[in-house]
């Protein structure tokens, strides 16, 4: 069977949205039209009986815009903007999801949440109970308290960790690029698009550029390939797709040929903590 045709049967899906996909590039303020489409897409998947987790960046960007800050000058300023922006972002998510008859829930995490066995167990129980209640968890890194030694650093990696924790069977990374290329297509017009990756070996990892094309985002292709390594070895398929139009989400689930698909390649002895220690 065509693996893309099988995506519609996925029951537990994590969708990651970066800051640059949620805000207007000119102002850094939320693009409410795109956000409404995203919520409608996620709500429709949930109405199909699927467990959906939305890993959403944007708190710092929203906080910066609200306070009129052009450039962050310190960690405490970043954390303050995260505190302001997270509240505003969740208020909007809650309002939009409620308009589609859904209940959103907030989960804020740091790497410490996952490295400690008891807190990891408690986090899993929280996710499972939210699924049982029919809520849609919205996850973000807890930037208000996270410092270098306990932060994931970007939500690409965080979303893959969530996939491994809750045993999801699909991760969708929404990005500012169509998928994986042999080189950076913004710099090299001859870069070739890669539609499918059966096994994530060094050949593919060497294609990554550890950078980002957006002043609002933190994760480049290298972080996405690390996310792919974690997700696929945990037993999930993963797709990198372009976030220009969030309608692409239902097209992906419907088996349409968009983005780069990384096939699940379950590792017999998969230990999430091993990957966390490398971050």
C-alpha positions as CSV (number, residue, x, y, z in Angstrom):
1,X,0.0,0.0,0.0
2,X,1.2,3.5,-0.8
3,X,2.4,4.9,2.6
4,X,0.8,8.3,1.9
5,X,-2.6,6.7,1.4
6,X,-2.2,5.1,4.8
7,X,-1.8,8.5,6.5
8,X,-5.6,8.9,6.8
9,X,-5.6,5.9,9.2
10,X,-3.2,7.6,11.7
11,X,-4.9,7.9,15.1
12,X,-2.6,10.1,17.1
13,X,-1.0,13.1,15.3
14,X,1.3,15.8,16.5
15,X,1.4,19.0,14.4
16,X,4.2,21.6,15.0
17,X,3.8,25.2,14.0
18,X,6.7,27.6,14.1
19,X,6.5,31.3,15.0
20,X,7.3,32.5,11.5
21,X,4.2,30.6,10.3
22,X,1.9,32.4,12.7
23,X,2.9,36.1,12.4
24,X,2.9,38.8,9.8
25,X,6.5,39.2,8.7
26,X,6.2,43.0,8.6
27,X,5.0,43.5,12.1
28,X,5.5,40.3,14.1
29,X,1.9,40.3,15.1
30,X,-0.4,37.3,14.8
31,X,-1.8,36.4,11.4
32,X,-5.4,35.8,12.5
33,X,-6.6,34.6,9.1
34,X,-4.0,31.8,9.1
35,X,-4.6,31.0,12.7
36,X,-8.3,30.5,12.1
37,X,-7.6,28.2,9.2
38,X,-5.1,26.2,11.4
39,X,-7.7,25.8,14.1
40,X,-10.4,24.7,11.7
41,X,-8.1,22.1,10.2
42,X,-7.1,20.7,13.6
43,X,-10.7,20.7,14.8
44,X,-11.8,18.7,11.7
45,X,-9.1,16.1,12.3
46,X,-10.3,15.9,15.9
47,X,-13.9,15.5,14.8
48,X,-12.7,12.4,12.8
49,X,-11.8,10.8,16.1
50,X,-8.1,11.4,16.1
51,X,-6.0,12.5,19.1
52,X,-4.4,15.7,18.0
53,X,-1.6,17.6,19.8
54,X,-0.6,21.1,18.5
55,X,3.0,22.1,19.4
56,X,2.8,25.9,18.9
57,X,5.6,28.5,19.0
58,X,4.7,32.2,19.1
59,X,4.7,33.3,22.7
60,X,7.8,35.4,22.6
61,X,7.0,36.9,19.2
62,X,3.5,37.8,20.4
63,X,4.9,39.3,23.7
64,X,7.5,41.3,21.8
65,X,4.9,42.8,19.5
66,X,2.5,43.5,22.4
67,X,5.2,45.4,24.3
68,X,6.6,47.2,21.2
69,X,10.0,45.5,21.6
70,X,12.1,45.3,18.4
71,X,15.0,43.2,19.7
72,X,15.4,41.2,22.9
73,X,18.4,42.4,24.9
74,X,18.5,39.8,27.8
75,X,17.2,36.5,29.0
76,X,14.9,38.1,31.5
77,X,13.4,40.2,28.7
78,X,12.8,37.1,26.6
79,X,11.2,35.3,29.6
80,X,9.0,38.3,30.3
81,X,7.8,38.5,26.7
82,X,7.1,34.8,26.8
83,X,5.0,35.3,29.9
84,X,3.0,38.0,28.3
85,X,2.7,36.4,24.9
86,X,1.8,32.9,26.1
87,X,-1.3,34.3,27.8
88,X,-2.4,36.3,24.7
89,X,-1.7,33.3,22.4
90,X,-3.7,30.9,24.5
91,X,-6.6,33.3,24.8
92,X,-6.9,33.4,21.0
93,X,-6.5,29.7,20.6
94,X,-9.1,29.0,23.2
95,X,-11.5,31.5,21.6
96,X,-11.0,30.0,18.1
97,X,-11.2,26.4,19.2
98,X,-14.4,27.1,21.2
99,X,-16.0,28.5,18.0
100,X,-15.6,25.0,16.5
101,X,-16.9,23.2,19.6
102,X,-13.4,22.2,20.8
103,X,-11.7,22.5,24.2
104,X,-8.0,23.5,24.1
105,X,-5.6,22.7,27.0
106,X,-2.2,24.2,27.6
107,X,0.9,22.2,28.5
108,X,4.3,24.0,29.0
109,X,7.4,21.8,29.1
110,X,11.1,22.0,29.6
111,X,13.7,19.3,29.0
112,X,13.7,18.7,32.7
113,X,10.1,17.5,32.4
114,X,11.3,14.7,30.2
115,X,14.6,13.8,31.9
116,X,13.2,13.1,35.3
117,X,11.2,9.8,35.4
118,X,8.5,10.9,37.7
119,X,7.7,14.2,35.8
120,X,7.8,12.3,32.5
121,X,5.3,9.8,33.8
122,X,3.1,12.6,35.1
123,X,3.3,14.4,31.8
124,X,2.2,11.3,29.9
125,X,-0.7,10.8,32.3
126,X,-1.8,14.4,31.7
127,X,-1.8,13.9,27.9
128,X,-3.7,10.6,28.2
129,X,-6.4,12.1,30.4
130,X,-6.8,15.1,28.1
131,X,-7.3,12.7,25.2
132,X,-9.8,10.8,27.2
133,X,-11.7,14.0,28.0
134,X,-11.7,15.0,24.3
135,X,-9.4,18.1,24.7
136,X,-6.7,19.3,22.3
137,X,-3.4,19.8,24.1
138,X,-1.4,22.9,22.9
139,X,2.2,22.5,23.8
140,X,5.0,25.0,24.0
141,X,8.4,25.2,25.7
142,X,8.1,27.0,29.0
143,X,10.3,29.9,28.0
144,X,9.3,31.9,31.1
145,X,11.5,29.6,33.3
146,X,13.7,27.7,30.8
147,X,17.4,28.5,30.8
148,X,20.1,27.0,28.6
149,X,20.6,23.8,30.6
150,X,16.9,22.8,30.7
151,X,15.6,24.1,27.4
152,X,14.8,22.1,24.2
153,X,16.0,25.1,22.2
154,X,13.3,24.8,19.5
155,X,9.9,23.2,19.0
156,X,11.0,20.9,16.3
157,X,12.8,18.8,18.8
158,X,10.1,19.3,21.4
159,X,7.5,18.0,19.0
160,X,9.5,14.9,18.4
161,X,9.9,14.3,22.1
162,X,6.1,14.6,22.5
163,X,5.7,12.1,19.7
164,X,7.9,9.6,21.5
165,X,6.3,10.3,24.9
166,X,2.7,9.8,23.8
167,X,3.5,7.1,21.2
168,X,2.0,9.1,18.3
169,X,2.0,7.6,14.9
170,X,2.5,10.8,12.8
171,X,4.4,14.1,13.2
172,X,3.8,17.0,10.9
173,X,6.4,19.8,11.0
174,X,5.0,22.9,9.3
175,X,7.9,25.0,8.0
176,X,8.8,27.9,5.6
177,X,10.1,25.3,3.1
178,X,8.4,22.6,1.0
179,X,10.5,19.8,2.6
180,X,14.0,18.4,2.4
181,X,16.3,19.5,-0.5
182,X,19.7,18.4,-1.5
183,X,20.9,21.9,-0.7
184,X,19.3,25.2,0.5
185,X,16.8,26.1,-2.3
186,X,16.9,29.8,-1.2
187,X,20.6,29.8,-2.1
188,X,20.9,27.2,-4.8
189,X,18.3,27.1,-7.5
190,X,19.6,23.7,-8.7
191,X,18.8,22.1,-5.3
192,X,16.6,19.0,-5.8
193,X,13.5,18.2,-3.8
194,X,13.4,14.9,-1.9
195,X,9.8,13.5,-1.6
196,X,10.5,10.5,0.5
197,X,13.2,9.3,3.0
198,X,13.1,5.6,3.8
199,X,16.1,5.6,6.2
200,X,17.6,8.7,7.7
201,X,21.3,8.0,7.2
202,X,24.4,10.4,7.2
203,X,23.8,11.1,3.5
204,X,20.6,13.0,4.4
205,X,21.9,14.5,7.6
206,X,24.8,16.1,5.8
207,X,22.3,18.0,3.6
208,X,21.1,20.0,6.6
209,X,22.0,23.6,7.3
210,X,22.1,24.5,10.9
211,X,20.4,27.8,10.4
212,X,17.0,29.4,10.0
213,X,15.6,31.6,7.3
214,X,13.4,33.6,9.6
215,X,14.0,36.2,12.3
216,X,11.0,34.8,14.2
217,X,12.0,31.1,14.3
218,X,14.8,29.1,15.9
219,X,14.9,25.8,14.1
220,X,16.7,25.1,10.8
221,X,16.8,21.9,8.8
222,X,19.3,20.3,11.1
223,X,16.8,20.5,14.0
224,X,14.1,19.1,11.7
225,X,16.3,16.1,10.8
226,X,17.0,15.5,14.5
227,X,13.3,15.6,15.1
228,X,12.9,13.1,12.2
229,X,15.5,10.8,13.8
230,X,13.7,10.8,17.1
231,X,10.2,10.4,15.7
232,X,10.9,7.7,13.2
233,X,13.0,5.6,15.7
234,X,10.1,6.0,18.1
235,X,7.8,4.4,15.5
236,X,6.1,7.4,13.8
237,X,6.1,8.7,10.3
238,X,7.1,12.4,9.9
239,X,6.3,15.0,7.2
240,X,8.0,18.4,6.6
241,X,5.6,20.6,4.7
242,X,5.1,24.2,3.8
243,X,3.1,26.3,6.2
244,X,2.1,29.0,3.7
245,X,-1.4,27.5,3.5
246,X,-2.6,25.5,6.5
247,X,-5.2,23.8,4.2
248,X,-2.3,21.5,3.3
249,X,-2.9,19.6,6.6
250,X,-6.1,17.9,5.4
251,X,-4.5,17.3,2.0
252,X,-1.5,15.6,3.7
253,X,-3.8,13.4,5.8
254,X,-5.8,12.6,2.6
255,X,-2.6,11.2,1.0
256,X,-1.8,14.0,-1.3
257,X,1.9,14.2,-2.4
258,X,3.1,17.3,-0.5
259,X,6.2,17.7,1.6
260,X,8.9,15.2,2.5
261,X,7.8,12.0,4.1
262,X,10.1,10.3,6.5
263,X,9.1,6.7,7.0
264,X,8.9,5.2,10.5
265,X,12.0,3.1,11.3
266,X,11.3,1.8,14.8
267,X,14.4,1.2,16.9
268,X,14.1,-2.0,19.0
269,X,15.7,-0.4,22.0
270,X,14.6,3.2,21.9
271,X,15.4,5.4,24.9
272,X,14.1,8.9,24.8
273,X,16.5,10.1,27.6
274,X,19.5,9.2,25.4
275,X,18.4,11.8,22.8
276,X,17.6,14.4,25.5
277,X,21.1,14.1,26.8
278,X,22.4,15.0,23.3
279,X,20.3,18.2,23.1
